[in-house]
């Protein structure tokens, strides 16, 4: 079995950017025999962190995608109808679902977006966490083997399609809240995930793309901003558009189209706003990418007094957070 050690944390820290504290807490929780719940907005690396943890552990990993179609039967398993007609309800004809597999093998059961699953399915998980076993009709009790843990991830309640998680779940897990990383860490993620494109567009583009994406999270007309995936896609799309159009990556047409393609579907406008996502993306693009009207066309340096647009640019760049 793997040792829950500082060496394990160091290995994980080398593969997940900006999550040292979270890695330590996850490893400590597993070492203490606790079930875990990672809660945070999309794109904060919950799944990445858990997959890396599972990859370093010397035990199985059962993945379950949380959605409205995850019934108890799909989670637990079911008897093969054809085999039942021949052999009856024998353990040999039971088709294990991911929960039964994890229980028998002492594996990690990773439930993604647990707050999207039906209540009756959630009750099954609550029972397993409480009792350490599962009662299956006509099959009997299945006790959790040593090492079984439930590790769940969830988006905030106000995300579309989510439901509130009951206190019964929170009482049986150790909750770890995960927010967005710092600006410099997100820039590093973009550079790593879009390595070829980043080399093409240059480090300055990565800074602008990351700052623009971070500004979507603070925009007053947006209910939900973009995760770092938006900056990754913006960078990769711009790198391809520059080739197709034989233009610099900083060309206004390239950056605007890349921003619309990467971000307009990711952000969510507040109810009653009266503006579209595309309009807000255009606004932010003008702040972070468009040539400034008061810049000298030859030098790119400011020419004249600071304008209202310039002040807005500085404000939203400050909102995006420090780059170091």
N, C-alpha and C positions, 0 to 999 in steps of 0.2 A: 504494500500500500504506500501511497505517496506520503511524504512528510509535510505537514503544514508548517513550513519553516520560512525564515526570512529569505532563504535562497529561492523558494517558490515565488514569493512576492517579488523578488528582484527579477526573475525571469518574466513574470507577467508584466511588470512595470516597463520592461524593455519592448513589449509588443503592443501596449495600450497607452496612447498619449494622454498625459495629464490626469491620470486616475490613480495615483499612488495610494492616497488615503482610502478611496473606495475599494481598491484591491485588498488592502490590509483588512478592511472591515468584512468583506466577503469571505476571505480566507479564515478570519477569526470566527465568523459565524458558523462556517462549515465545520471547523475544528471543534467547536462547542456543541455540535450536533443539532444546530438550529435550522429551521426552514427559513428561507429568505424571500423578501419582496423588494424588488428594485423599482422605484417610482420616479418618473420624470418625463419630460416632453420627448417627442420623437427626435431621433438623431443625436441623442446624448451618449450613445455608445453602450446602452444597457445590454443589448444582444451581443455586441462585440466582446464586451468584458466577460459575460458568462460563457461564451464559446471558448474564449482563451482559457478561462479557469478550467472548463471541462477538458480541454485539450491537454492540460498539464496534470490532471488527476488520473490516477490509475484505476479507473472504474468506468462503467458505461454511462452513456448520455442519451436520454430519450427526449426528443423534441416534440412539443405539442403546439400547434398554432391555435391561439385563442380566437374564436369567432362564434357567431350565433348558431352555427351548425354543429358545434362540438357537443354532442349528446353524451349522456353517461355511457351508453353502449359503445360509442366510438372511443371513449377514453378508457373504459375498462376492458372491453372485448366482448365477444359473443360466441355462442355455440354455432358450429357449422350446421345449417339446417339439413343439408343432404346427409351428412354423417350421423346426425341425431336419428334420422329415420332408420338407419341401419344398426347403430350401436347404442342408441339411447343417449342420455345425458352423462356421458363419460368425460372425465378430465382430458382424455386424449383428443377429444374433438372440440375442445374450447380454443378459440383463436384469441390469443392474448392481445390486448390493447396496450398502449404505451404505459399506462399506470400499472397494470399487472406485471409487465416486463420489468419496469423499474423496481417494483416491490420485490420480485423474485431475485433479481440480480444485484440488489443493493446499489442501484444506479442513481444518478441525478435525473430527476424529472424536471425539465425546463418547460414551463408554460408561458408562452409569449402572449402579451396583452390579455392578462387574466380577467381584466374588467370588461371584456367583450363576451365572455362565455355565459351561457344560461345559468340561472340560479340553481336549478336542480343538479347541474354538473358541478357547480361550485360547492354544493353541499357534500358531494362525494369526496372532494378534496379536503374539506373541513373534517369530515369523519376520519379520513386516513391520517391527517395530522394529529388528531386527538387520540386515536386509538392505536396507531402504529400498525393497523391491519385493515383488511377490506373483506367484507362479507359479500360473496357473490352467490345468488340463488342457484341451487342445484350443483354448485361447485364447492361451496364451503368457504372457510376463512383462509385468507392469504396474508401471512404475516410479513412485515417489512424486514428484509434481510439487512444485516449490518451495513451501514453506509448510505442507505436510502435517504435522500433529501429532496424536498420540493423547492425549486428556485423559480420564482415567478417574476415577470416584468409587466409593468403597466404604464399607460399614459395617464395624464391627469384626467379627472372626471369630466371636465368640460370639453374634451376632445369628442368629435363626432362619433357616435356609435358606442360610446362607453356608458357604463352604469356605475353607481356607487358600490364600493366594496363594503360589506358588512363588518361590524366590529368583531364578529366571530372570526373572520379571517385575520384581521390585524392583531387579534389577541394570540394567534398561533404562529406568527411569523416575526422575524426581525426585519423592520423596514429600513431601507437605505434610500434616501432621497438623492437624486442625481440631476444637477443642473447642467447648463452649458459650460464648456471649458473656457479658459481665457482666450483673448483674441490671438495671442501669439501661438497658443497651442492649436487653435483651429486653423491658423495659417499653416502650421506644420502638417496637420492632417490633410489639408488640401494639397500641399506639395507632395506628400507621400502617396495619396490616393490617385492623384492626377499627375504622376511624375513626368511622363513624356510631354503632356500638354503644358505643364508648369515650366519645363525647360524651354518650350517654344514661346510662351507669352511673357515670361520674365517674372521676377519676384515682385515688381511693382504692381503688376496685374493681380497677383495673388492677394496682396494687401487690399487693393480696392474691392475685389470680389468678396473677400471676407468681411470687410467693413460694411459693405452694402447689405449683405445677408444678415449681419448682426443688427443693423438698423431696422430691418423688417420686424424684429421682435419687440421693438420699442415704439413703432409707429402708432399714433393715436387712432388711426382708422382701421388697424388690423387687429383682429381677435387672436390670430395665430400667425407667427412669423415662420421663416424658413429655418431648417436645421443646416448644419454645415454641408449636408449633401447638396444644397442649392449652390454653394460656392464651388464645390467640386464640379458639378455639372456645368455651371457657368464657364468655368475655366476650360473644361474639355470641349464644350461646344464652340467657344470662341476660337480655340486652337484649330478646330476643323473648318470653321467658317473663313478664317484668314487664308487658308489654303485654297478653298473652293473659289474665293473671290479675288485671290492674289492681292490681298490688302494687309496692312499691319493689324495686329491683334487689337490695337488701341483705336482703330477706325471706328467712328461713332456708329455706323451702320452695323458693324460686327458686334460691338459691345451691347448695343440696344437689343438686337435680335437674340443674342445669346442670353441676355438677362430675361427677356420675355419668355423664352423657351424654358429656361431653367427655373424661374421663380413664379410665374403667374399662376401656375397650378398648385404651388406649394403653400401660398399664403391664403389666409381666410379673412375676408372683410367683415367688419362688425355689422350687425344688423342695423338697418336704418341709416347706414353711412351715405348712400347715394352715389358712391363711386365704385368702379370696378377694380378688380385685382390688377388688371393690365394698366390702368391709369396710375395706380399707386406705384407699381413697378417702374413705370416711366418717370414718375416723380423722383424716385430714389436713384434711378439711372442717371438722371440729369444732375443730381447732387454729387454722385461718386464717380461718374465716367464721362459725362458730356464736357466738351471744352467750355471753360468759363467765358462768359461774354466780355468780361473786363480783363481778360488775359491778352497780352501782346501776341499776335499770330506768329511772329517770327521767333520770339524767345520763350513764349509760354509763361512769362512772368506777369504778375498782376500789373494792370495799367489803370491808375486812377483810384478813386475812393472805393472803399469796401461797400458792396451792394447788399441788398436784403438777401439775395440768393447766396452770396458768399457767406453771410452770417448763418443762414440755414445749413449750408454745407458744413461749416465748422461745428454747429450744434449737433447735427446728426452723426458726424464723425466722432464727436465726443461721446455720444450715446452708445456708439458701437463698442466703445471700450478702448483701453490702451493697447498698443500693439506689443508692449513688452511688460 
